[in-house]
């Protein structure tokens, strides 16, 4: 295949969150699908992702966790179920992974900052204004929404500190021209947001250093300052190729980037601040920034801080990675917001994957096996008198690549999938039109026609499978094995050539690629799995805080702790909690104590046990019965569930013995 040139695509580098959700996966899967498509089409692709690891919020979270910031980010990026684990789970094919704590990146950022300082675009001053810690964003009073961050809606804090500033205002006109008069920023609706909300009201210079915390890249010529995290983060797209460092040396090959895929909440940084800084250094600008929408849950943006996240590990385990990748790209137009629900995920799997694609593969391979053994006969691809249904299916499938390519080049994977499924749905209709089971009743008269029909179905499936492979790579490998598509007829060039599949290639009816999902069972399993995951994420053991009020020794000695033995125990009628104990306290007279521990113990399990009671408490009436004392127990919380254990002693200790 002809090499069509270089293609450089990036995701934003992610803040290493301690709770990854399906929203993190969305952008990276879209980037991976685009990268795989470009490789399939003959491009030399560089696909970059990584993690943005500096900033005040990470320093604060590390303190809360009792570890250093470096230990905190190392665990979340490299540890179990961390960022790298998630990308491996989701079959992300990135060529390079950058961490902003990498030594080569740190040194490069220091050189970049000094260059902009030396050319006069960075100057020293004092910042007074509003700061959103979660977004690492500076805001003016007029930009706030109801006094909160306009991006995330969370409270901002007053910030006042010595700082360096970047002359962003100097580049306002050039950036405005870039946005308004080119296709740099897509979709077009994002342009109006940036121009109307940020540039036209007056673009202010940007605070680009901090002195109120230390977890960042030091400004090497002014100790005490650390570089603003968004300079650090944005230049990763170039440092990962070798800009201002010796780690890599392929900047000339891949820069400028063909496209940065980013969430709409960070379009401002990528479409205003990023090009302005590149203009300051007289560097080529990326060709495109594409700001995709959010996945919404219950009407709001998914957010770990709000608790409404969906665990991609749970979804992948329940439905498979490929089905999850497909759903994200099939269901939501990439430039718009989309409302996520588990019901919609299951519906998409059942409708598109199980009913349409899965049935097409299953029915076709089964009929080949039933009527012809493991392979179709030679000569079956030709038919002397093609029918209208033949011409329609072949024409639709033969022209699919062009329609698919147009959609993928416009960063519209959902439209590309629409085109593929038009062919799949037409192929299923083709089965009903030709009724192979009826043709098979007279193989002497209809055998050749039947073989031709089945060949057309296999060929349409092959073409669709190739174009689905960027979305579902593992499942399409299985599909190719079942329909007998060799390596040579899985290529981009072969998509446009009807009849590329060998007529006599062996066909195998394997397991269903996408079994139909039982909605009720799946939703119940998801609910149970999510509840278990939330429980597992809780601290393993929580103890009641110790009391700070001191008790003098004489007061303590007034409490009479005695060993008691359980003679009888029964549940109190009309009470779910209370157990009634008949106890030997060594006095010769039975003592009755009521205790609300039925949740933790069955009464028959406690008869004969040796316990501890406070016996000089005032009598107390409970559910119409008297309780004379209190049994001692230990209480703690484990994985969100309250635990209680009665204090039990060695049975050799006599009833009535005093504890001291």
C-alpha positions as CSV (number, residue, x, y, z in Angstrom):
1,X,0.0,0.0,0.0
2,X,1.2,3.5,-0.8
3,X,2.4,5.5,2.2
4,X,0.1,8.5,2.3
5,X,2.3,10.5,4.7
6,X,2.5,11.4,8.4
7,X,-0.5,11.9,10.7
8,X,-0.1,13.2,14.3
9,X,-3.1,13.0,16.6
10,X,-3.3,13.6,20.3
11,X,-5.7,13.3,23.2
12,X,-5.4,15.9,26.0
13,X,-3.0,14.6,28.7
14,X,-5.3,13.7,31.6
15,X,-5.1,14.9,35.2
16,X,-4.4,11.6,37.0
17,X,-7.7,11.2,38.8
18,X,-8.1,8.7,41.5
19,X,-11.5,7.9,40.1
20,X,-11.5,7.2,36.3
21,X,-14.9,7.2,34.6
22,X,-16.3,6.5,31.2
23,X,-16.0,10.2,30.3
24,X,-12.2,9.8,30.4
25,X,-12.5,6.9,28.1
26,X,-14.7,8.7,25.5
27,X,-12.1,11.0,24.1
28,X,-9.3,8.5,24.1
29,X,-11.4,5.9,22.3
30,X,-12.3,8.4,19.7
31,X,-8.7,9.3,19.2
32,X,-7.7,5.6,19.0
33,X,-10.5,4.9,16.4
34,X,-9.2,7.8,14.3
35,X,-5.6,6.7,14.6
36,X,-6.5,3.1,13.7
37,X,-8.5,4.3,10.7
38,X,-5.5,6.4,9.5
39,X,-3.1,3.5,9.8
40,X,-5.6,1.3,7.9
41,X,-5.8,3.9,5.2
42,X,-2.0,4.0,4.8
43,X,-0.7,6.8,7.0
44,X,2.3,6.7,9.2
45,X,0.6,7.6,12.5
46,X,1.9,9.1,15.7
47,X,-0.8,8.8,18.5
48,X,0.1,10.6,21.8
49,X,-1.6,10.5,25.1
50,X,-0.3,10.9,28.7
51,X,-0.9,12.5,32.1
52,X,-0.8,16.1,33.4
53,X,0.7,15.6,36.8
54,X,1.5,19.0,38.3
55,X,-0.6,21.6,40.1
56,X,-2.1,22.7,43.4
57,X,-4.9,20.2,43.4
58,X,-2.5,17.3,43.1
59,X,-0.3,18.7,45.9
60,X,-3.4,19.0,48.1
61,X,-4.6,15.5,47.3
62,X,-1.2,14.1,48.1
63,X,-1.2,15.8,51.5
64,X,-4.7,14.3,52.2
65,X,-3.4,10.9,51.3
66,X,-0.3,11.3,53.4
67,X,2.2,10.7,50.5
68,X,4.4,12.9,48.4
69,X,3.0,14.3,45.2
70,X,5.3,12.1,43.1
71,X,4.1,9.0,45.0
72,X,0.5,10.0,44.5
73,X,0.7,10.4,40.7
74,X,3.0,7.3,40.3
75,X,0.3,5.2,42.0
76,X,-2.5,6.6,39.9
77,X,-0.7,6.5,36.6
78,X,1.3,3.3,36.9
79,X,-0.6,1.4,39.7
80,X,-3.4,-1.1,39.5
81,X,-6.5,0.2,37.7
82,X,-4.6,3.4,37.0
83,X,-4.5,5.4,33.7
84,X,-2.2,3.0,31.9
85,X,-4.2,0.0,33.0
86,X,-7.4,1.7,31.7
87,X,-5.9,2.4,28.3
88,X,-4.7,-1.2,28.1
89,X,-8.1,-2.5,29.1
90,X,-9.7,-0.3,26.4
91,X,-7.2,-1.5,23.7
92,X,-5.8,2.0,23.1
93,X,-3.0,1.9,20.5
94,X,-1.1,5.0,21.5
95,X,2.5,5.2,20.1
96,X,3.8,7.4,22.9
97,X,2.8,8.2,26.5
98,X,4.1,11.3,28.2
99,X,4.1,12.2,31.9
100,X,4.7,15.8,32.7
101,X,6.9,14.7,35.5
102,X,9.3,13.1,33.0
103,X,12.7,14.7,33.3
104,X,13.1,15.6,29.6
105,X,9.7,17.4,29.7
106,X,10.6,19.3,32.8
107,X,13.8,20.6,31.3
108,X,12.1,21.5,28.0
109,X,9.4,23.5,29.8
110,X,12.0,25.5,31.7
111,X,13.8,26.4,28.4
112,X,10.4,27.3,26.7
113,X,9.4,29.5,29.6
114,X,12.8,31.3,29.5
115,X,12.5,31.8,25.7
116,X,9.2,33.6,26.1
117,X,10.6,35.6,29.0
118,X,13.7,36.6,26.9
119,X,11.5,37.7,24.0
120,X,9.5,40.0,26.3
121,X,6.2,38.0,26.2
122,X,6.5,37.0,29.8
123,X,6.9,39.7,32.5
124,X,6.7,39.8,36.3
125,X,3.8,41.3,38.2
126,X,1.2,40.5,40.9
127,X,-1.9,38.4,40.4
128,X,-5.1,39.4,42.1
129,X,-8.3,37.6,41.1
130,X,-10.3,34.4,41.2
131,X,-8.9,30.9,40.9
132,X,-10.6,27.5,40.3
133,X,-8.4,24.9,41.8
134,X,-10.1,21.8,40.2
135,X,-9.8,23.3,36.7
136,X,-6.4,25.1,37.4
137,X,-8.1,28.2,35.8
138,X,-7.8,31.9,36.4
139,X,-11.0,34.0,36.1
140,X,-12.0,37.6,36.3
141,X,-15.1,38.5,38.4
142,X,-17.2,39.2,35.3
143,X,-16.4,35.7,33.8
144,X,-17.7,33.9,36.9
145,X,-21.2,32.3,36.7
146,X,-23.2,32.8,39.9
147,X,-19.9,33.4,41.6
148,X,-18.5,30.0,40.6
149,X,-16.2,28.7,37.9
150,X,-18.0,28.9,34.5
151,X,-16.5,25.6,33.4
152,X,-17.1,23.2,36.3
153,X,-19.6,25.2,38.5
154,X,-17.5,24.8,41.6
155,X,-16.6,27.6,44.0
156,X,-13.5,29.7,43.2
157,X,-11.0,31.2,45.7
158,X,-9.4,34.6,46.0
159,X,-5.8,34.5,44.8
160,X,-3.2,37.1,45.4
161,X,0.5,36.5,44.8
162,X,3.6,37.6,42.9
163,X,3.5,36.0,39.5
164,X,4.7,36.1,35.9
165,X,2.3,37.0,33.2
166,X,2.2,36.0,29.5
167,X,1.2,38.8,27.1
168,X,-1.9,37.0,25.8
169,X,-3.6,40.3,24.9
170,X,-0.8,41.0,22.4
171,X,-2.0,38.0,20.3
172,X,-5.8,38.7,20.5
173,X,-6.2,39.9,17.0
174,X,-4.2,37.1,15.4
175,X,-6.0,34.4,17.4
176,X,-9.3,35.9,16.6
177,X,-8.4,35.8,12.9
178,X,-7.3,32.2,13.2
179,X,-10.6,31.2,14.8
180,X,-12.9,33.2,12.6
181,X,-11.3,32.8,9.2
182,X,-9.9,29.3,9.2
183,X,-11.1,25.8,10.1
184,X,-8.6,25.6,12.9
185,X,-11.2,25.1,15.6
186,X,-14.0,22.6,15.1
187,X,-16.9,22.1,15.3
188,X,-17.8,25.7,14.2
189,X,-20.1,26.3,17.1
190,X,-17.0,26.3,19.4
191,X,-15.6,29.3,17.5
192,X,-18.6,31.5,18.5
193,X,-18.1,30.5,22.2
194,X,-14.5,31.5,22.2
195,X,-14.8,34.7,20.3
196,X,-17.9,36.0,22.0
197,X,-17.1,34.9,25.6
198,X,-13.3,35.5,25.7
199,X,-11.7,37.4,22.9
200,X,-14.3,40.2,22.1
201,X,-14.9,41.2,25.8
202,X,-11.1,41.8,26.0
203,X,-8.4,39.2,26.2
204,X,-6.3,39.8,29.4
205,X,-2.7,38.8,30.0
206,X,-2.4,35.3,31.5
207,X,-0.9,34.5,34.9
208,X,1.7,31.8,34.1
209,X,3.5,31.2,37.4
210,X,2.5,30.4,41.0
211,X,4.2,31.0,44.3
212,X,1.5,29.7,46.7
213,X,2.5,26.0,46.3
214,X,5.6,24.0,45.1
215,X,4.3,21.0,43.1
216,X,5.2,22.2,39.6
217,X,8.1,22.8,37.3
218,X,10.4,25.4,38.9
219,X,11.1,28.7,37.1
220,X,14.8,28.0,37.1
221,X,15.8,31.7,37.0
222,X,13.5,32.8,39.8
223,X,13.3,30.4,42.8
224,X,9.9,30.2,44.5
225,X,8.0,30.3,41.2
226,X,6.5,27.3,39.5
227,X,5.3,27.3,35.9
228,X,1.5,27.5,35.4
229,X,0.2,24.0,34.8
230,X,-1.3,24.9,31.4
231,X,2.0,26.0,29.9
232,X,3.4,22.7,31.3
233,X,0.5,20.7,29.8
234,X,0.1,22.3,26.4
235,X,3.7,22.0,25.3
236,X,3.6,18.3,25.9
237,X,2.4,17.9,22.3
238,X,5.8,19.1,21.1
239,X,8.2,18.0,23.9
240,X,6.9,14.4,23.3
241,X,8.4,14.8,19.8
242,X,11.7,16.2,21.0
243,X,11.1,20.0,21.1
244,X,13.8,21.5,23.4
245,X,15.1,18.1,24.5
246,X,17.2,15.1,23.3
247,X,14.8,12.4,24.3
248,X,13.1,12.2,20.9
249,X,14.0,13.6,17.5
250,X,10.9,13.3,15.3
251,X,9.5,16.8,15.7
252,X,10.3,17.6,12.1
253,X,8.4,14.5,11.0
254,X,5.2,15.0,12.8
255,X,4.8,18.6,13.8
256,X,2.5,20.4,13.2
257,X,-0.1,18.1,14.7
258,X,-3.0,17.2,12.4
259,X,-5.6,17.4,15.2
260,X,-5.9,17.7,19.0
261,X,-9.0,16.0,20.3
262,X,-10.1,17.8,23.5
263,X,-13.2,18.0,25.7
264,X,-15.1,21.2,25.3
265,X,-14.2,22.4,28.8
266,X,-10.6,22.9,27.7
267,X,-11.2,24.3,24.3
268,X,-10.3,27.8,25.6
269,X,-6.8,26.6,26.5
270,X,-6.2,24.9,23.2
271,X,-7.7,27.4,20.8
272,X,-6.7,30.7,22.4
273,X,-3.7,30.2,24.9
274,X,-2.0,27.4,22.9
275,X,-1.8,29.2,19.5
276,X,-0.8,32.5,21.2
277,X,2.2,30.8,22.9
278,X,3.2,29.2,19.6
279,X,2.9,32.5,17.9
280,X,5.2,34.0,20.6
281,X,7.8,31.4,19.7
282,X,7.2,31.7,16.0
283,X,6.3,28.0,15.8
284,X,3.9,26.3,13.4
285,X,0.3,25.9,14.7
286,X,-1.5,22.6,14.8
287,X,-3.8,22.1,11.9
288,X,-7.0,21.5,13.9
289,X,-8.4,21.5,17.4
290,X,-11.6,19.5,17.7
291,X,-13.7,20.1,20.9
292,X,-16.0,17.2,21.5
293,X,-19.0,17.2,23.8
294,X,-19.5,15.7,27.2
295,X,-21.1,12.4,28.2
296,X,-24.0,13.4,30.5
297,X,-25.4,11.3,33.3
298,X,-28.8,12.3,34.8
299,X,-28.7,15.5,32.9
300,X,-25.3,16.6,34.2
301,X,-21.6,16.2,33.3
302,X,-20.0,13.1,34.6
303,X,-17.7,14.2,37.5
304,X,-15.9,12.2,40.1
305,X,-16.4,15.2,42.5
306,X,-20.1,14.9,42.1
307,X,-20.1,11.1,42.5
308,X,-22.0,10.4,39.3
309,X,-19.4,8.4,37.5
310,X,-19.7,5.2,35.5
311,X,-16.9,2.7,36.0
312,X,-15.4,1.5,32.6
313,X,-14.0,-1.6,34.2
314,X,-17.4,-2.7,35.3
315,X,-19.0,-1.9,31.9
316,X,-16.2,-3.7,30.0
317,X,-16.4,-6.8,32.2
318,X,-20.2,-7.0,31.7
319,X,-20.4,-6.3,28.0
320,X,-16.9,-6.5,26.5
321,X,-14.4,-3.9,25.5
322,X,-15.3,-3.8,21.8
323,X,-19.1,-3.4,22.6
324,X,-18.3,-0.5,24.9
325,X,-16.0,1.2,22.3
326,X,-18.6,0.8,19.6
327,X,-21.4,2.2,21.8
328,X,-19.4,5.3,22.6
329,X,-18.7,6.1,18.9
330,X,-22.1,4.9,17.5
331,X,-24.5,6.5,19.9
332,X,-23.2,10.1,20.5
333,X,-22.4,12.6,17.7
334,X,-18.8,13.4,18.5
335,X,-19.1,17.2,18.6
336,X,-22.2,17.2,20.8
337,X,-23.2,16.2,24.3
338,X,-24.7,12.8,24.8
339,X,-26.9,11.4,27.6
340,X,-25.4,8.2,28.8
341,X,-27.4,5.4,30.4
342,X,-26.9,1.7,31.0
343,X,-30.2,1.0,29.3
344,X,-29.1,2.8,26.1
345,X,-25.8,0.8,26.1
346,X,-27.7,-2.4,26.3
347,X,-30.2,-1.3,23.6
348,X,-27.3,-0.4,21.3
349,X,-25.6,-3.8,21.8
350,X,-28.8,-5.7,21.2
351,X,-30.0,-3.7,18.2
352,X,-26.8,-3.0,16.2
353,X,-24.4,-5.7,17.4
354,X,-26.6,-8.7,18.3
355,X,-29.5,-8.3,15.9
356,X,-27.9,-6.6,12.9
357,X,-24.2,-7.5,12.7
358,X,-24.2,-10.6,14.9
359,X,-27.2,-12.2,13.1
360,X,-25.8,-11.4,9.7
361,X,-22.5,-13.2,10.5
362,X,-24.2,-16.1,12.3
363,X,-26.9,-16.7,9.7
364,X,-24.5,-16.5,6.7
365,X,-21.8,-18.8,8.2
366,X,-24.4,-21.3,9.4
367,X,-26.0,-21.5,5.9
368,X,-22.6,-21.9,4.2
369,X,-21.9,-24.8,6.6
370,X,-25.3,-26.4,6.3
371,X,-25.6,-26.2,2.5
372,X,-22.0,-26.5,1.3
373,X,-19.8,-27.8,4.1
374,X,-16.8,-25.6,5.0
375,X,-16.5,-23.6,1.8
376,X,-18.4,-22.3,-1.2
377,X,-17.7,-23.8,-4.6
378,X,-15.4,-22.1,-7.2
379,X,-17.1,-19.8,-9.6
380,X,-19.8,-18.7,-7.1
381,X,-18.8,-15.0,-7.2
382,X,-20.2,-14.6,-10.8
383,X,-23.8,-14.7,-11.8
384,X,-25.0,-14.4,-15.4
385,X,-28.2,-12.7,-14.7
386,X,-27.8,-10.4,-11.6
387,X,-31.1,-9.4,-10.0
388,X,-32.0,-5.9,-8.7
389,X,-31.3,-7.0,-5.1
390,X,-27.8,-8.1,-6.1
391,X,-27.0,-4.9,-7.8
392,X,-28.3,-2.8,-4.9
393,X,-26.3,-4.7,-2.3
394,X,-23.1,-4.7,-4.4
395,X,-23.4,-1.1,-5.3
396,X,-24.0,0.0,-1.7
397,X,-21.1,-2.0,-0.4
398,X,-18.7,-1.1,-3.3
399,X,-19.2,2.6,-2.6
400,X,-19.1,2.4,1.2
401,X,-15.4,3.3,1.5
402,X,-15.8,6.7,0.0
403,X,-18.7,7.6,2.2
404,X,-17.0,6.2,5.3
405,X,-13.8,8.1,4.5
406,X,-15.6,11.4,4.1
407,X,-17.2,11.0,7.5
408,X,-13.9,10.0,9.3
409,X,-12.0,12.8,7.7
410,X,-14.7,15.2,9.1
411,X,-14.1,13.7,12.6
412,X,-17.6,12.2,12.5
413,X,-17.2,8.5,13.5
414,X,-20.9,8.2,14.2
415,X,-21.7,9.1,10.6
416,X,-19.1,6.6,9.4
417,X,-20.8,3.9,11.4
418,X,-24.2,5.0,10.0
419,X,-22.9,4.2,6.5
420,X,-21.5,0.8,7.5
421,X,-24.8,-0.2,9.2
422,X,-26.8,0.8,6.1
423,X,-24.9,-2.0,4.3
424,X,-25.3,-4.4,7.2
425,X,-29.1,-3.8,7.3
426,X,-29.3,-4.1,3.5
427,X,-27.5,-7.4,3.7
428,X,-30.0,-8.7,6.2
429,X,-32.8,-7.7,4.0
430,X,-31.0,-9.4,1.1
431,X,-31.2,-12.7,3.0
432,X,-35.0,-12.4,3.3
433,X,-35.3,-11.4,-0.3
434,X,-33.5,-14.5,-1.6
435,X,-34.7,-17.0,1.1
436,X,-31.6,-19.3,0.9
437,X,-33.6,-22.0,2.8
438,X,-36.1,-22.1,0.0
439,X,-33.3,-22.2,-2.7
440,X,-31.7,-25.1,-0.8
441,X,-34.8,-27.3,-1.3
442,X,-33.7,-27.9,-4.9
443,X,-29.9,-27.8,-5.0
444,X,-29.7,-29.1,-8.6
445,X,-31.8,-26.2,-9.9
446,X,-30.8,-23.5,-7.4
447,X,-27.4,-24.5,-6.0
448,X,-25.4,-22.0,-8.1
449,X,-27.8,-19.2,-7.2
450,X,-27.6,-20.1,-3.5
451,X,-23.8,-20.1,-3.6
452,X,-23.8,-16.7,-5.3
453,X,-26.2,-15.2,-2.7
454,X,-24.0,-16.5,0.2
455,X,-20.8,-15.2,-1.5
456,X,-22.4,-11.8,-1.7
457,X,-23.3,-11.9,1.9
458,X,-19.8,-12.9,2.9
459,X,-18.3,-10.2,0.7
460,X,-20.5,-7.5,2.1
461,X,-19.7,-8.6,5.6
462,X,-15.9,-8.6,4.8
463,X,-16.1,-5.0,3.6
464,X,-18.1,-3.9,6.7
465,X,-15.7,-5.8,9.0
466,X,-12.7,-4.0,7.6
467,X,-14.2,-0.6,8.2
468,X,-15.4,-1.6,11.7
469,X,-12.0,-2.8,12.7
470,X,-10.8,0.6,14.0
471,X,-13.8,0.5,16.3
472,X,-13.8,-3.1,17.4
473,X,-10.4,-4.6,16.5
474,X,-10.6,-7.8,18.5
475,X,-14.1,-8.7,17.4
476,X,-13.4,-8.0,13.8
477,X,-10.4,-10.4,13.9
478,X,-12.8,-13.1,15.0
479,X,-15.3,-12.1,12.3
480,X,-12.6,-12.4,9.6
481,X,-11.8,-15.9,10.9
482,X,-15.4,-17.0,10.7
483,X,-16.1,-15.6,7.2
484,X,-12.7,-16.8,5.7
485,X,-11.2,-13.4,5.0
486,X,-7.4,-13.8,4.5
487,X,-4.9,-11.1,5.4
488,X,-4.8,-9.8,1.9
489,X,-8.5,-9.1,1.7
490,X,-8.6,-7.2,5.0
491,X,-6.8,-4.1,3.6
492,X,-7.9,-0.6,2.9
493,X,-7.4,-1.1,-0.9
494,X,-9.5,-4.3,-0.8
495,X,-12.4,-2.5,0.7
496,X,-13.0,-0.7,-2.7
497,X,-12.7,-4.0,-4.7
498,X,-15.8,-6.1,-4.7
499,X,-14.8,-9.8,-5.0
500,X,-11.5,-9.6,-3.1
501,X,-12.4,-12.6,-0.9
502,X,-11.4,-15.9,-2.3
503,X,-14.5,-17.9,-3.3
504,X,-13.3,-21.1,-1.7
505,X,-11.9,-19.7,1.6
506,X,-13.1,-21.9,4.5
507,X,-16.0,-20.6,6.6
508,X,-16.5,-21.4,10.2
509,X,-19.6,-20.8,12.3
510,X,-18.0,-19.8,15.6
511,X,-19.5,-18.5,18.8
512,X,-21.8,-15.5,18.6
513,X,-19.7,-12.4,18.3
514,X,-22.2,-10.4,20.3
515,X,-24.7,-12.4,22.3
516,X,-28.0,-10.7,23.0
517,X,-28.1,-9.1,26.5
518,X,-30.9,-9.9,28.9
519,X,-31.8,-6.3,30.0
520,X,-33.2,-7.1,33.5
521,X,-30.4,-9.4,34.4
522,X,-27.7,-7.1,33.1
523,X,-29.0,-4.1,34.9
524,X,-29.2,-6.0,38.2
525,X,-25.7,-7.3,37.7
526,X,-24.4,-3.7,37.0
527,X,-26.2,-2.4,40.1
528,X,-24.6,-5.1,42.2
529,X,-21.1,-4.6,40.7
530,X,-21.3,-0.9,41.1
531,X,-22.4,-1.2,44.7
532,X,-19.5,-3.6,45.4
533,X,-17.1,-1.3,43.7
534,X,-18.2,1.7,45.8
535,X,-17.9,-0.5,48.9
536,X,-14.4,-1.6,47.9
537,X,-13.3,2.0,47.4
538,X,-14.2,2.9,50.9
539,X,-11.5,3.0,53.6
540,X,-11.0,-0.6,54.8
541,X,-11.7,0.2,58.5
542,X,-13.1,3.3,60.1
543,X,-12.9,3.7,63.8
544,X,-14.9,6.0,66.1
545,X,-12.8,9.0,67.0
546,X,-11.4,8.9,70.6
547,X,-13.0,11.2,73.1
548,X,-10.9,14.2,74.1
549,X,-12.8,14.9,77.4
550,X,-10.8,13.5,80.3
551,X,-12.5,11.4,83.0
552,X,-10.9,11.4,86.5
553,X,-9.9,8.2,88.1
554,X,-12.5,8.2,90.9
555,X,-15.3,8.6,88.3
556,X,-14.0,5.7,86.3
557,X,-13.9,3.5,89.4
558,X,-17.6,4.0,90.0
559,X,-18.4,1.8,86.8
560,X,-18.8,-1.8,87.9
561,X,-17.6,-4.1,85.1
562,X,-18.5,-7.7,85.8
563,X,-18.1,-11.1,84.0
564,X,-21.5,-12.5,83.0
565,X,-22.5,-15.8,81.5
566,X,-25.4,-16.2,79.0
567,X,-28.0,-18.6,80.4
568,X,-30.6,-17.8,77.8
569,X,-31.1,-15.4,74.9
570,X,-34.1,-14.7,72.7
571,X,-35.4,-12.1,70.3
572,X,-37.8,-9.5,71.7
573,X,-41.2,-9.6,70.0
574,X,-42.1,-6.7,67.7
575,X,-38.4,-5.6,67.6
576,X,-36.0,-6.1,64.8
577,X,-33.0,-5.1,66.8
578,X,-33.4,-6.2,70.4
579,X,-32.2,-9.4,72.0
580,X,-33.1,-10.3,75.6
581,X,-30.3,-11.9,77.7
582,X,-30.8,-13.9,80.9
583,X,-27.4,-13.7,82.6
584,X,-25.5,-15.3,85.5
585,X,-23.7,-12.3,87.2
586,X,-22.4,-14.3,90.2
587,X,-25.0,-13.0,92.7
588,X,-27.3,-16.0,92.5
589,X,-30.1,-14.0,91.0
590,X,-30.5,-13.9,87.2
591,X,-29.9,-10.5,85.6
592,X,-31.9,-9.4,82.5
593,X,-30.2,-7.1,79.9
594,X,-31.6,-6.0,76.5
595,X,-29.2,-5.2,73.7
596,X,-29.8,-4.0,70.2
597,X,-27.5,-6.4,68.4
598,X,-29.8,-8.8,66.6
599,X,-28.4,-7.4,63.3
600,X,-25.1,-9.0,64.2
601,X,-25.9,-12.1,66.2
602,X,-28.5,-14.8,66.3
603,X,-29.7,-15.5,69.9
604,X,-29.0,-19.3,69.8
605,X,-25.3,-18.6,69.0
606,X,-24.8,-16.6,72.2
607,X,-26.0,-19.1,74.8
608,X,-23.1,-20.2,77.0
609,X,-20.8,-17.4,76.1
610,X,-18.9,-15.4,78.7
611,X,-19.4,-11.7,78.3
612,X,-18.7,-8.4,80.0
613,X,-21.4,-6.1,81.4
614,X,-21.7,-2.8,83.3
615,X,-24.0,-3.8,86.1
616,X,-24.5,-0.6,88.1
617,X,-26.3,1.5,85.4
618,X,-29.9,2.6,86.3
619,X,-32.6,0.2,85.0
620,X,-34.1,1.2,81.7
621,X,-37.4,0.2,80.1
622,X,-37.2,-1.0,76.5
623,X,-40.2,-2.4,74.5
624,X,-42.0,-2.8,77.8
625,X,-39.3,-4.8,79.4
626,X,-36.6,-3.8,81.9
627,X,-32.9,-3.9,81.1
628,X,-30.5,-3.9,84.0
629,X,-27.1,-3.0,82.7
630,X,-25.2,-2.9,79.4
631,X,-23.1,-5.5,77.5
632,X,-19.7,-4.3,76.2
633,X,-18.9,-4.5,72.5
634,X,-16.5,-3.1,70.0
635,X,-17.8,-1.1,67.0
636,X,-16.2,-0.1,63.7
637,X,-17.0,0.4,60.1
638,X,-15.6,-1.9,57.4
639,X,-16.0,-1.1,53.7
640,X,-19.0,1.2,54.6
641,X,-20.7,-1.5,56.7
642,X,-21.1,-1.3,60.4
643,X,-19.5,-4.1,62.4
644,X,-20.1,-5.1,66.0
645,X,-18.3,-7.7,68.2
646,X,-19.4,-8.5,71.7
647,X,-16.4,-8.6,74.2
648,X,-16.1,-12.3,74.9
649,X,-13.8,-13.8,77.6
650,X,-12.3,-17.1,78.4
651,X,-15.0,-19.4,79.7
652,X,-12.8,-20.4,82.7
653,X,-13.3,-16.9,84.2
654,X,-16.2,-17.2,86.8
655,X,-19.4,-15.2,86.6
656,X,-19.3,-12.1,88.8
657,X,-15.5,-11.6,88.5
658,X,-14.8,-7.9,88.5
659,X,-12.8,-6.3,85.7
660,X,-10.2,-3.8,86.9
